[in-house]
Amino acid sequence: MKVMKKNKIDKKNSEEENSSENETKKENESTEEISDLEKLKKENDEYLGGWQRALADIANLKKNHEEEKKLFTSLGKENIVLEIIPVLDNFDAAFSNKEVWNSAPENWRVGVEYIYKQLLGILENEKIESFGSSGEIFDPKIHFSLEKIKSEKKEDSGKISDVIQKGYKKEEKILREAKVKIFE
């Protein structure tokens, strides 16, 4: 009997130890599962952050691409305008010689004036305007002085007497300085 009681006690102790071990195993497994879950969550956050950074990079690249595209388009237009300006100078030279201009057939003059106005319209559409006229105050930032002329009037000093070649600007950017003669 004693042996049976002892076996029962041993069995009971063994079951308690097993249940204690099982509980410990369950706790360890639960801790491992939590640890695995935390690792997965951390990994997920890293992937999410990387994905969000990649999306931001793509958005920035698109924005930079559009800005560069606008810049190149603007530079291309500016180069074309710089090639058109000497043509406009030739028109101005033709118009300034009144004797020769008036001796040309009227239909021809009307056609030439129409072409000139079309070119000016193109510049106007691109917000490019000419500057430099007699009587303006000389500004070395936008005018280039070719000659100084003595003036009898003191109030003319520092003013433009003649414009040899008009200047052109787009908004505040000077495309070409006006070439002028100024009063001293």
C-alpha positions in Angstrom: 0.0 0.0 0.0 2.7 2.3 0.9 4.2 1.7 -2.5 0.9 2.5 -4.2 0.5 5.7 -2.2 4.1 6.6 -3.0 3.4 5.9 -6.7 0.3 8.0 -6.6 2.3 10.8 -4.9 5.1 10.4 -7.4 2.6 10.4 -10.2 0.9 13.5 -8.8 4.2 15.3 -8.4 5.1 14.2 -11.9 1.8 15.5 -13.2 2.3 18.8 -11.4 5.9 19.0 -12.7 4.6 18.2 -16.2 1.8 20.8 -15.9 4.3 23.3 -14.6 6.7 22.4 -17.5 3.8 22.7 -19.9 2.8 26.1 -18.5 6.5 27.2 -18.7 6.6 25.9 -22.3 3.4 27.7 -23.1 4.7 30.9 -21.6 8.0 30.5 -23.5 6.0 29.7 -26.7 3.8 32.7 -26.0 6.9 34.9 -25.4 8.5 33.6 -28.6 5.2 34.2 -30.5 5.2 37.8 -29.1 8.8 38.2 -30.0 8.2 36.8 -33.5 5.2 39.1 -33.8 7.3 42.1 -32.8 10.0 41.1 -35.3 7.4 40.8 -38.0 5.8 44.2 -37.0 9.2 45.8 -37.1 10.0 44.3 -40.4 6.6 45.4 -41.7 7.3 49.0 -40.6 10.7 48.9 -42.3 9.1 47.8 -45.6 6.3 50.3 -45.2 8.8 53.1 -44.6 10.9 52.0 -47.5 7.9 51.9 -49.8 6.8 55.4 -48.6 10.3 56.8 -49.2 10.3 55.2 -52.7 7.0 56.9 -53.5 8.3 60.2 -52.3 11.4 59.8 -54.4 9.3 59.1 -57.5 7.1 62.1 -56.8 10.3 64.3 -56.4 11.7 62.8 -59.7 8.5 63.6 -61.5 8.6 67.2 -60.2 12.2 67.7 -61.1 11.6 66.3 -64.5 8.8 68.7 -65.2 10.9 71.6 -63.9 13.8 70.6 -66.2 11.4 70.2 -69.1 10.1 73.7 -68.6 13.7 75.1 -68.3 14.8 73.4 -71.5 11.7 74.6 -73.3 12.3 78.1 -72.1 16.0 78.0 -73.1 15.1 76.7 -76.5 12.6 79.5 -77.0 15.1 82.0 -75.8 17.7 80.8 -78.3 15.1 81.1 -81.1 14.3 84.6 -80.0 18.0 85.5 -80.0 18.1 84.4 -83.6 15.0 86.4 -84.5 16.2 89.7 -82.9 18.8 90.4 -85.7 16.0 90.0 -88.3 14.0 92.6 -86.4 17.0 94.9 -86.4 17.1 94.6 -90.2 13.4 95.5 -90.4 14.1 98.5 -88.2 17.0 99.6 -90.4 14.8 99.2 -93.5 12.0 101.3 -91.9 14.4 104.0 -90.7 15.6 104.8 -94.3 12.4 106.7 -95.2 13.5 107.7 -98.7 14.2 104.1 -99.8 11.2 102.7 -97.8 8.8 105.1 -99.4 10.1 104.4 -102.9 9.2 100.7 -102.6 5.8 99.6 -104.0 3.0 100.0 -101.5 1.8 96.4 -101.7 5.4 95.2 -101.0 5.7 97.6 -98.0 2.3 96.4 -96.6 3.5 92.7 -96.8 6.8 93.5 -95.1 5.1 95.4 -92.4 2.7 92.5 -91.8 5.6 90.1 -91.5 7.3 92.5 -89.0 4.1 92.7 -86.9 3.8 88.9 -86.9 7.4 88.6 -85.5 6.6 91.2 -82.9 3.4 89.3 -82.0 5.5 86.1 -81.4 7.8 88.0 -79.0 4.8 89.5 -77.3 3.2 86.1 -76.8 6.5 85.0 -75.1 6.4 88.1 -72.9 9.5 89.6 -74.6 9.6 93.3 -75.0 11.9 95.8 -76.6 13.3 98.7 -74.7 15.6 101.7 -75.3 14.3 105.0 -76.7 15.6 108.5 -77.0 15.1 110.6 -73.9 15.3 107.6 -71.4 17.8 107.9 -68.6 20.9 105.8 -69.3 21.1 102.6 -67.1 24.3 100.7 -67.5 22.5 97.5 -66.5 20.3 97.5 -69.6 22.0 100.0 -72.0 25.4 99.8 -73.7 26.8 103.2 -74.5 28.5 103.5 -77.9 29.2 107.2 -77.8 28.8 110.3 -75.6 27.5 113.4 -77.2 27.8 116.9 -75.7 24.5 118.6 -75.0 23.7 122.2 -74.6 20.9 121.4 -72.1 22.0 120.3 -68.6 18.7 118.4 -68.1 19.7 116.1 -71.1 22.9 114.9 -69.3 22.8 111.2 -68.7 19.9 110.6 -71.1 19.8 108.6 -74.3 20.2 110.7 -77.4 19.9 108.0 -80.0 19.2 104.3 -80.0 21.4 102.4 -82.4 20.0 98.9 -81.6 17.0 98.2 -79.4 17.4 96.0 -76.3 15.2 93.0 -75.5 14.1 91.5 -72.2 11.9 88.7 -71.0 10.2 89.9 -67.8 13.3 91.0 -65.7 15.9 89.0 -67.7 17.9 91.0 -70.2 18.3 89.1 -73.5 20.2 91.9 -75.2 21.3 95.3 -74.0 20.2 98.4 -76.0 23.1 100.0 -77.8 22.8 103.7 -77.5 24.4 107.1 -77.7 24.1 109.3 -74.6 24.3 113.0 -73.7 27.1 114.2 -71.4 
